[in-house]
Amino acid sequence: MTDHREVSVVRWPGPTPLAVDEVAALLTAYHLRTEAEKGEPVADAAGLPDRYRAEIADPGTAFAGDAVLVALLGDAAVGCVVVTSPAHGQAEIKRLWTDPEFRGRGIASALLDASLAHAAEIGVDTVRLSVWKWRTGAIALYERLGFTVTRSWDERDQLVCMQRATGGGPVRR
């Protein structure tokens, strides 16, 4: 079991001096890995679809109004997640990513706990997410945190849609 005390989660931009390049690097890694897993690998960010390149080039604009949370180990940015602004009592978790070099240290769990806390603070009743069906480890983590599979709101094939009420705070594993 991992000790979450070594991981801190901060909102970006915020008082912690995280450079846009650090957030962009996490998003780049997320998108490159996702495209490769979908069987559409690209060599670098220039080969990504326009919508993803826009997130990487200017995450502040791409996620304006949303909460970008970044996990830190010491001063190193090692993970990120985006919590969308509320709509109809719901928010969505997107772009959950942990640098593979730092996996197994509770970073994704810490990011999800912070996401749920943030959603509750802003009055969101339900948090939802979608995950590719081949990401079985992520699905298992979401289930441990109380997310359940729900009817799909996304027409893309191979996506699993999940949701969870924000009440009750984080679920400890």
TORTIMI-723900 format. One line per field, with one value per residue (C-alpha): residue in one letter; chain; x, y, z. Coordinates in steps of 0.2 Angstrom, whole numbers, plus 5000, padded with zeros to 4 digits. Layout:
aa [a  ...]
ch [A  ...]
u [X  ...]
v [Y  ...]
w [Z  ...]
This chain:
aa [m  t  d  h  r  e  v  s  v  v  r  w  p  g  p  t  p  l  a  v  d  e  v  a  a  l  l  t  a  y  h  l  r  t  e  a  e  k  g  e  p  v  a  d  a  a  g  l  p  d  r  y  r  a  e  i  a  d  p  g  t  a  f  a  g  d  a  v  l  v  a  l  l  g  d  a  a  v  g  c  v  v  v  t  s  p  a  h  g  q  a  e  i  k  r  l  w  t  d  p  e  f  r  g  r  g  i  a  s  a  l  l  d  a  s  l  a  h  a  a  e  i  g  v  d  t  v  r  l  s  v  w  k  w  r  t  g  a  i  a  l  y  e  r  l  g  f  t  v  t  r  s  w  d  e  r  d  q  l  v  c  m  q  r  a  t  g  g  g  p  v  r  r]
ch [A  A  A  A  A  A  A  A  A  A  A  A  A  A  A  A  A  A  A  A  A  A  A  A  A  A  A  A  A  A  A  A  A  A  A  A  A  A  A  A  A  A  A  A  A  A  A  A  A  A  A  A  A  A  A  A  A  A  A  A  A  A  A  A  A  A  A  A  A  A  A  A  A  A  A  A  A  A  A  A  A  A  A  A  A  A  A  A  A  A  A  A  A  A  A  A  A  A  A  A  A  A  A  A  A  A  A  A  A  A  A  A  A  A  A  A  A  A  A  A  A  A  A  A  A  A  A  A  A  A  A  A  A  A  A  A  A  A  A  A  A  A  A  A  A  A  A  A  A  A  A  A  A  A  A  A  A  A  A  A  A  A  A  A  A  A  A  A  A  A  A  A  A]
u [5000  5006  5008  4999  5008  5023  5011  5004  4990  4989  4978  4986  4988  4989  5001  5013  5026  5022  5027  5015  5028  5026  5008  5010  5022  5010  4996  5007  5012  4994  4989  5003  5000  4982  4984  4997  4984  4971  4982  4986  5003  5011  5030  5027  5014  5014  5006  4991  4974  4971  4960  4974  4988  4977  4977  4996  5000  4989  4981  4976  4964  4959  4953  4948  4934  4939  4951  4968  4975  4993  5002  5019  5032  5044  5045  5042  5025  5021  5003  4988  4969  4956  4939  4927  4916  4899  4884  4867  4875  4889  4907  4918  4935  4947  4965  4970  4988  5003  5020  5024  5040  5031  5016  5012  5014  4996  4997  4981  4972  4978  4972  4955  4953  4957  4945  4931  4934  4935  4919  4910  4917  4909  4892  4893  4882  4889  4906  4907  4922  4925  4939  4945  4940  4957  4963  4958  4969  4961  4944  4948  4954  4938  4928  4938  4934  4915  4913  4900  4897  4883  4874  4886  4885  4899  4897  4915  4917  4926  4923  4917  4907  4907  4900  4900  4891  4902  4895  4905  4922  4936  4935  4951  4957]
v [5000  5017  5032  5046  5058  5059  5065  5082  5088  5106  5116  5123  5137  5142  5147  5133  5138  5125  5130  5127  5116  5104  5102  5101  5087  5077  5080  5076  5059  5055  5058  5049  5034  5034  5035  5021  5010  5014  5007  5024  5028  5045  5050  5066  5079  5086  5070  5071  5077  5096  5096  5087  5098  5113  5106  5104  5121  5131  5120  5136  5141  5123  5120  5137  5136  5118  5112  5106  5096  5091  5078  5082  5071  5084  5097  5085  5085  5067  5066  5076  5076  5088  5090  5099  5114  5108  5105  5099  5094  5084  5086  5075  5068  5068  5066  5056  5052  5046  5046  5027  5029  5034  5022  5011  5026  5031  5046  5041  5038  5055  5064  5055  5059  5077  5077  5071  5083  5098  5092  5091  5109  5116  5108  5094  5079  5066  5064  5054  5048  5038  5025  5014  4996  4990  5000  4987  4993  5010  5003  4992  5008  5017  5003  5003  5021  5018  5022  5011  5007  5017  5020  5027  5046  5044  5036  5031  5012  5003  5017  5012  5026  5027  5038  5041  5052  5065  5062  5054  5060  5049  5030  5023  5007]
w [5000  4996  5007  5000  5011  4999  4985  4985  4973  4968  4957  4941  4938  4956  4970  4966  4953  4940  4922  4908  4900  4915  4912  4894  4895  4906  4893  4879  4887  4890  4872  4864  4875  4871  4852  4853  4863  4850  4837  4830  4836  4832  4834  4843  4848  4830  4824  4837  4831  4832  4848  4858  4851  4857  4874  4874  4867  4879  4893  4902  4887  4883  4901  4905  4918  4923  4937  4932  4946  4946  4957  4964  4971  4979  4965  4951  4942  4940  4936  4931  4930  4923  4932  4921  4927  4932  4921  4927  4944  4936  4932  4922  4926  4910  4906  4922  4919  4930  4923  4921  4930  4946  4945  4960  4972  4974  4963  4953  4969  4976  4960  4960  4979  4975  4960  4971  4985  4972  4964  4981  4985  4970  4973  4960  4964  4952  4944  4928  4917  4902  4900  4886  4890  4888  4903  4915  4929  4928  4928  4943  4952  4948  4954  4971  4972  4971  4952  4943  4925  4918  4901  4889  4884  4872  4855  4853  4852  4866  4879  4897  4905  4924  4937  4956  4968  4977  4994  5008  5003  4996  4997  5005  4997]
